[in-house]
């Protein structure tokens, strides 16, 4: 079995893959203080629940944007799995795509993996919108080349900033039962409307400008936990693919493992 780890700023996704299929995946909050021992105890118990054998993990690939967490994940692999994982961003892991930005090393591992995934599974110029800690827009050109993108504050980050900065505003969340009207009739609905419709306008506006600037009719792919909620009322989004990053990592493992 292949263990796939996608370590983001807020959450880490662990997935088990066999024959290029995702069997199961779990999410845990990113904590740079978490030790390799803790990862082991947590994962062994989850695998037991699914009748999966920890000792059957034969390989691992990791994409991480949190260097401090990556160290513990490496130790976890060496100490408990006896593995040297493939790590996106290290020289021995080939992406198979061009990175056409000023400083290629600055591109987040997850954003590059998404470009690889688009190149493999969609094979067309695309804009990937990833609803994570940040809301990112990544442009994938012909042949899967990574052409850069846009980084905006994530939805939950904006919600928390609004709560922290305004003493009379409550802490709220965004869910799929939002009111249809833009004009809120109370404070909570007004805040939800501002975030929800504000981000839809942000998405539609940025996508429109990217297409105009590039003179290209990109396919727009949304990924991340909030992708379905925002795609309901956003005409710019054409495809939802929550497993875009994980499937991209599986593909990267395959092409690098052959080498």
N, C-alpha and C positions, 0 to 999 in steps of 0.2 A: 504494500500500500504506500501511496505517496502522501506525505504530510505537506500541506500548503499553508503558509502563514503570511497574512497580509497585515502588517503592523502600521496602523495609522496613529494620528495624534490623540484621538479620543478612544478608539477601540482597536482590538486585535482580533482578526478573524482566523480561526483554525479550521481547516477543511481537510477531509480525508477523500482521496481520489483513487479509483481503481479502474484500469482500462479507459482512462481519459474521462471518466464520469465522476461527478461529485456525489459521494455516498452520503456524507453528513458534514455539517459545518456548525461551528459554535462561535459565539462572540464574547469577549471579555474586555473590561475597560483597560486602557493602557495605563500602566503604573510602572514607572522606572525603578521603583523600589522592589518590585516583585522578583523573587529569586527563581533560579532554575528548578530548585526543589518544589516550589509552589506550582510552577507550570506542570511539573510531572504529576503531582498528586491530583491536580484539577483535571488534566487530560485523561489520566488513567481511569478515573471514576466515570467520566462522560463516555469513554469508549466501552466500559463495562456495561453501562446502561443500554448501549446499542448493540451489545454482543459482538464487539470488535476487539481484537487482540492488540494490545499496545506493542507487543514484540513483533507483530506483522508489519510494522512501519519500516520500510526498507530504504526510503529516500525522503529528502526534504528540500523544499525551495522556499526562500523568504524574500519578501519585499518589505522594506521598512523605511519610514521617514523619521524614525526616532532612534538616533544612535545609541542612547543610553539603554533603551529597551532591547536593542539588537544584541548587545553584549550578553545579556542573560539568556536570550533565545539561542545564541551560539553555544553557550555553556550547557544549556538544556539538551541540545542535540548531541554534544560530545559525551556528556556524563551519562545520560539516560538512554539514548538511542544508538550511541556509538557511530554517529554520522558526522560528516563534514558537509553541511548543506550548501546548495547553490544559493548565492545571495546576489540579488539584482543590484547592479552598480559596481560590483567587483569585476576586475579585468577578465577573469576567466568565464564570465557569463556573457555570451553574445546575444544581442537583441535582434539582429537581422533587419534593422531599420536604420535609416539616417536620422540624425538629430540636428535639425537646422535652426539652432538658436545660438546666441552669442557665446554662452558658457555652458556646454552640454552637461557638465557635472552638477549644475544647479538644478536641473530638472528632477522633480520628485520621482522616486522609484515607481510609485503607484501610477503616476501619469504616463510614464514611459510604458509600463505594462499594459495600460489601457490602449495605447497606440498599437502595441504589438497585437493585442487581442482584436482590434478593429481590422488590422491588416490580415489576420488569419481568418476571421469569421465573417467579416462584412465586405472586405475587398473593394471599398469605395471611399472616396474622400468624405470625411466625417468630422463633426464637432461632438466631443464627448463632454457632457455636463455631469460632474460628479458632486453629489450632495453630501459632503463630509464636514469635517471641522471647518474647512473653507469650501465655498462653492467655486469649483474650478471649471473653466471652459478650455478644452484642449483641442487643437486643430490637427487633424491627421490628413496629410496630403496624398497624392498619388503614390502608390507603392508602399503605403504605410508610414511615410516619413513624418516625424514629429516636427511640427512647424511653430510650436509655441502656443501661447494661450492667454487666458485672463484669470486672475485670482481675486475673488471677492469674499467678504466675511461670510461664514456659514450661517444658516438659519438659526440654529440653536445658540451660536455665539452672539448673534444680533439680539435674540430674545433676552439673553442674560445681561448683555450690556444695557439694554433698555431698562430692565428691572433695577440694575445696580445704580444707574445714573439718575433715575427719577424716583424720588422718595415715595410718591403717592401712587405709583403704578405697580400693579401686582405682578407676580411671576406667572407667566402663562405658557402654554404649549400650543403647537400646531398639530391639528389632527384632520382626518378626512371628513369630519362633520361640520366644517366651516360654513358660516352663513353665505348665501349666494350674493347678498347685497354688499356692495363696496362700502357704503356708508353705515358705520356702526352706530347702534342706539345705546350702547353703554361702553364703559371703559375697556372691558375685556374684549368685546367684539371689535372695538375700534383698533385696539392693539393687534389683534389677530388679522384684521383686514389690512392694516398697514404692512405687516410682515408678509402675509400671504400674497396679496395682490401686488405689493411692492416688489417682491421677488419675481413674480410672473412678468411684470413689466421689465425688470432687470434682465431676465432671461431672454424675452422676446427682443428687447432692444439690442443686447449684445450680439445675439445670433444674427440679427438683421445687419448690424454694422460689420461683423466678420465676413458675412457673405458679400456685402457691397465692396469691402476693402479688398477681398481676394478675388472678386468676380467669379465665384464658384458656388454651385448649388449643393452644399453639403447635406448629407444625411445627419440628423441630430439624434444622438443616442444619450439617454439619461441613465445613470447608475447611482447607487447609494440608497440608503434607507428611506429617504423622503422623496424619491423619484416618482413613485406612483401618485402621491398626494398632489404634487405640483403639476404633473402631466395632465391631470384631469381637466384643467382649465387653461392649459398652455398650448396654443396652436403650433408653437415652434418645435416642440418635442415630437418626434416620429416613432422612436423605438425606446422601450424600457428593457434594460438588461442588467439585472441586479448582480449577476455572476460574471460580469465582464472582466473584472480584475482577477478573480480566482481562475477562470478559464484561460486567461492570458498567461498566468503563472504556470498552469499545467502545460500549456503549449511551449512555454520557454524551457521548462524542465525537459520536455521531450527532445527539442532541438539541441540542447546543450548536453544532454545525457548521451545522445548518439555520438557527439564529438569526443 
